[in-house]
Amino acid sequence: MEDRATMTHATLCPDQVSRLTPRTIGSRTFDFANRVAVMAIVNRTPDSFYDGGATFALDAAVSAAVRAADDGADWVDVGGMAFSPDTPELSVAEELDRVLGVIEGIRAASDVVISVDTYRPEVARACVAAGADVINDTMGLRVDGMAEAVAGTSATVVIAHSIAQPHRHHPRPTYGDVVAEIAQFLRDKVEVALAAGITPDRIVIDPGHDLNKNTLHSLEITRRLAEITEIGLPTLVALSNKDFVGETLDAPRGERLVGTLAATVMCIERGARIVRAHNVAPTVQTIRMAEAVLGLREPAWTRHNM
């Protein structure tokens, strides 16, 4: 038993563990000190970089979300407009038209946590009113009114690091120390959230792999992720099939799962507690194995040499 006690919370110092107290998001409770959650991706866009619009139809998007929950996803992230400036920018009305029906359809079929990938305060408010539990803000509360919009609801917010203006290119991003600058940005935006009235138990942070960063930046974020997780709030990593994986392995889209899962394990070992994923079932298995190795979860059963 002493060995197991030594292993428990192997990647988190005692103060970090104490701050990762269980929290309720939607109808589910998460113990981020001891478990890793899976956020499935459902893009209601005709030009998704990953699936080329396979879940653009309303029924397809809702079915994909329910299937992800059945495969073990703890929550589903719904997006109506891609982060990339290479896709058309939508009006608020167009973005809402894409996501509200998906939220309503998922909520009618499942108690899975629903998050919405948006940086617009108007969209955030309407989505929470429709049943969303989380606002996943890839602009990191940089758009005027977003912090206040979330504060006026019961929703959790994901504060992601990025530096470009909304839906605009930022070629050749440069940083003096990419991880230190991300950590400071996140600390500053957490203060913005708190000042707006968002309580600490409703805040998640995300270093923003590949968001206005090149492959070397994203690899360094992965390697030094402990400097982000030591902030003490649940840390989300969005690694799935991203370009830094493809460029590292010379792997085209659709062939990046193995690299994604390898990076996922490294991030979990360094304290990540939410993983955003396209491929839910293999991600869940990878996470369960990582949790067991870190002493956070018992094996499903033990018979070998017992």
Rosetta blueprint (number, residue, H / E / L):
1 M L
2 E H
3 D H
4 R H
5 A H
6 T H
7 M H
8 T L
9 H L
10 A L
11 T L
12 L L
13 C L
14 P H
15 D H
16 Q H
17 V H
18 S H
19 R H
20 L L
21 T L
22 P L
23 R E
24 T E
25 I E
26 G L
27 S L
28 R E
29 T E
30 F E
31 D L
32 F L
33 A L
34 N L
35 R L
36 V L
37 A E
38 V E
39 M E
40 A E
41 I E
42 V E
43 N E
44 R L
45 T L
46 P L
47 D L
48 S L
49 F L
50 Y L
51 D L
52 G L
53 G L
54 A L
55 T L
56 F L
57 A L
58 L H
59 D H
60 A H
61 A H
62 V H
63 S H
64 A H
65 A H
66 V H
67 R H
68 A H
69 A H
70 D H
71 D L
72 G L
73 A L
74 D L
75 W E
76 V E
77 D E
78 V E
79 G E
80 G L
81 M L
82 A L
83 F L
84 S L
85 P L
86 D L
87 T L
88 P L
89 E L
90 L L
91 S L
92 V H
93 A H
94 E H
95 E H
96 L H
97 D H
98 R H
99 V H
100 L H
101 G H
102 V H
103 I H
104 E H
105 G H
106 I H
107 R H
108 A H
109 A H
110 S L
111 D L
112 V L
113 V E
114 I E
115 S E
116 V E
117 D E
118 T L
119 Y L
120 R L
121 P H
122 E H
123 V H
124 A H
125 R H
126 A H
127 C H
128 V H
129 A H
130 A H
131 G L
132 A L
133 D L
134 V E
135 I E
136 N E
137 D E
138 T L
139 M L
140 G L
141 L L
142 R L
143 V L
144 D L
145 G L
146 M H
147 A H
148 E H
149 A H
150 V H
151 A H
152 G L
153 T L
154 S L
155 A L
156 T E
157 V E
158 V E
159 I E
160 A E
161 H L
162 S L
163 I L
164 A L
165 Q L
166 P L
167 H L
168 R L
169 H L
170 H L
171 P L
172 R L
173 P L
174 T L
175 Y L
176 G L
177 D L
178 V H
179 V H
180 A H
181 E H
182 I H
183 A H
184 Q H
185 F H
186 L H
187 R H
188 D H
189 K H
190 V H
191 E H
192 V H
193 A H
194 L H
195 A H
196 A H
197 G L
198 I L
199 T L
200 P H
201 D H
202 R H
203 I E
204 V E
205 I E
206 D E
207 P L
208 G L
209 H L
210 D L
211 L L
212 N L
213 K L
214 N L
215 T H
216 L H
217 H H
218 S H
219 L H
220 E H
221 I H
222 T H
223 R H
224 R L
225 L L
226 A H
227 E H
228 I H
229 T H
230 E L
231 I L
232 G L
233 L L
234 P L
235 T E
236 L E
237 V E
238 A E
239 L L
240 S L
241 N L
242 K L
243 D H
244 F H
245 V H
246 G H
247 E H
248 T H
249 L H
250 D L
251 A L
252 P L
253 R L
254 G L
255 E L
256 R L
257 L H
258 V H
259 G H
260 T H
261 L H
262 A H
263 A H
264 T H
265 V H
266 M H
267 C H
268 I H
269 E H
270 R L
271 G L
272 A L
273 R L
274 I E
275 V E
276 R E
277 A E
278 H L
279 N L
280 V H
281 A H
282 P H
283 T H
284 V H
285 Q H
286 T H
287 I H
288 R H
289 M H
290 A H
291 E H
292 A H
293 V H
294 L L
295 G L
296 L L
297 R L
298 E L
299 P L
300 A L
301 W L
302 T L
303 R L
304 H L
305 N L
306 M L
